[in-house]
Amino acid sequence: MLLNVSYNNKEVLRKIDKEVGKPFTIKERFALNGIGSPKLFIVDSSSQIKNLLLLDNNTNTCNIELRPQGIIIRFRSLLETFGLIIPYYKLSLYKTDLGLYTIYRDEYYIQIKADTKAIQKFFTKMLGYRADNSPTSIEDL
């Protein structure tokens, strides 16, 4: 789900909370050693996201916020902030050659350059949290 999150709209906040859960508390943020990613550079994206990014001439960057049931990828275009809301059960993450990560949700995707250890450490933390908190599948029983 791609949403404009620039303004404090209760309907948009309700949709986000329903999809990926409420934000972590301060205690949980300290326990996780932070829930936000460093600045990520966008290499490629799906057509809907690419059309938004082409509207301005700034460097295409984004960041990822962890939530209890998913992630939010935020990026800016013109003076607006957009969020790609991805619950863990719809999240697909692929690591390609040369340190590129591609994050998928249905028809949306964002390809990110992961050239530092901090970015790779964040993706490891994200996948570990997803594995620890996902419901038990039928195959595991």
N, C-alpha and C positions, 0 to 999 in steps of 0.2 A: 504494500500500500504506500503510495507516494503522496505525501501531504505537505502543504505549506504550513510551517510551524513558526512563522515570524511573529504572529500575534497571539495574545493570550485568549484564545477562543476555547470556551468550556467544552464545546462539542468535539473539537479536535483532540483536546486533552483526554476526554472520555474514551475516544476511539483508540488512542495510543495506550492508555492504561488497560483497556480491555484486551488489546492485542498482545502486549509484551509485559504487562504488569506495572505496578507503581514503582517509582524510583527507589533505589536502595537507601536505607537510613545511614546516618553518619557512621554509626558503629560498624555496619556491614561494609561500608566503603573502606574503612581502615582495615578491616579483616581481609579484604580482597586486594589491599595495596593499590587502591584506585580503580575506578571503573571506566575511565576515559582513555582513548588511544592518543598517541602522538599525532602530529599533522601527517596526513596521508596524501600522496599525490595520485590523482586519478589519471590513468593511462588511457582507458577505454571505458565505454558504458553503453547501455542499451539506448535505443533511439529516443525514448521519452526523456531520459536524463540528459542525453547528449544535446537535445534541442534546448533544454534549459541552460546548460553550461555554455552554449554558443552565444547566448545573448550578451555576455560581457567579455572583456578582453583580459580578465584577471587569470592568474594561475589556477587551474582546477584542483582544489584540495578538498578534503573531507575529514571528518573524525567519526569515531564509533563510540557509542555509549552502551555499556552493558546494562541490561535490565534483568529482573528475575526470570522472565519467560522469553527473552529474546534480545535483539539489539536494535539500535537506531543509528543509521548512517546519516549524518547531517552534512549538507554542503550549501554553499551560497551561490546565488545568481542574481545579478544586479543588486538590489537592496533587500532581497527576500532570502529567507532561510528555508530550505526544503529538507524533509526527513523521509528516508526510506525505512519503513518499519518492517522488521523481519522477525517473526517468532521462530524459536529454535527448531520447531518441527518442519518449517519451510526453508530453513537455512541450508544452503549448499556452499561449501568452500573448497576451491581447487587451487592447489599450488602448482604453477607452471614453471618452466625454466626461467633462469635469470632473475629470480626473486620476485615474481609477479604472483599476486593472489587475486583470484576472481571470486566474488561473492554473488550468489544467485538467490533470487526469490521469484518464483513463477516466471513472468516475462521480463523482469528487471534484472540487470546485473551491473556490477561495477568492478573494473579491474584496477588494482592498486599496486603501486611499486613499493616493495618492502625491501629497502636496501640497508636498513640498520638493524642492529640486534634488538633495540627497544621495540620495534614494530613486530619482529618475529616473536619476541617474548609476549607481547600483547595477544597475538593470535593463538599462541600456546595456552595462555590463561583463559581466553574466550572458549576455546574448544574443551579445555579441562572443566570449566564451570558448566558448560553444556552437558558434558558426559556425566558429571556428578549429580546434576539436578534434573535429568530427563527421566520420565517415567519408565518403569521396567517394561521391556517389550515382551511379547509372547515367546519369542525364541529363547529368551534368557530363563524362562521358567522350566 
